[in-house]
Amino acid sequence: MLAPLSWTQLESLTDFQIDPVNGPTNAQSRLRLFGKSESDVRITLYRDHHAWCPYCQKIWLWLEEKQ
């Protein structure tokens, strides 16, 4: 029978880095550029950083879909 891996062993198997600026949707991203430069930003959305507000979340996800 195989013993389960420890948290340290599991962490060593994950070598990926999440790109919060250009990567997939992430509720903790503070800046989303979608491959463009920061000078191209046209919208500044002030929201809670955990996306708990349903109104903020709705607009944020709509903007993510539209890119």
RAVENQUI-V585916 format. One record per residue. N is the residue number from 1. PSI is psi in whole degrees, 0 to 359 (999 if undefined). D_LAST is the distance of its C-alpha to the last C-alpha in Angstrom with 1 decimal. Layout:
N,PSI,D_LAST
N,PSI,D_LAST
This chain:
1,138,48.2
2,139,45.2
3,144,44.5
4,152,41.0
5,148,39.1
6,169,39.0
7,323,35.9
8,318,36.6
9,318,36.9
10,319,33.7
11,325,31.9
12,340,33.4
13,346,31.9
14,103,28.2
15,12,27.4
16,154,23.6
17,130,21.6
18,130,18.2
19,101,15.7
20,343,14.2
21,314,12.2
22,356,10.6
23,199,11.9
24,166,11.3
25,132,10.7
26,122,13.6
27,341,15.2
28,7,17.0
29,136,14.4
30,348,15.1
31,131,12.6
32,120,9.1
33,339,8.7
34,41,6.7
35,4,9.9
36,177,10.5
37,163,13.5
38,335,14.1
39,344,15.6
40,356,12.4
41,127,11.2
42,343,11.6
43,134,11.4
44,116,13.7
45,116,13.7
46,120,17.2
47,167,17.7
48,148,20.1
49,359,19.2
50,5,20.0
51,40,17.8
52,333,21.1
53,121,20.6
54,330,19.6
55,315,18.2
56,318,16.0
57,320,14.9
58,313,14.1
59,317,11.9
60,313,10.3
61,325,9.7
62,317,8.5
63,323,5.7
64,318,5.1
65,318,5.6
66,327,3.8
67,999,0.0
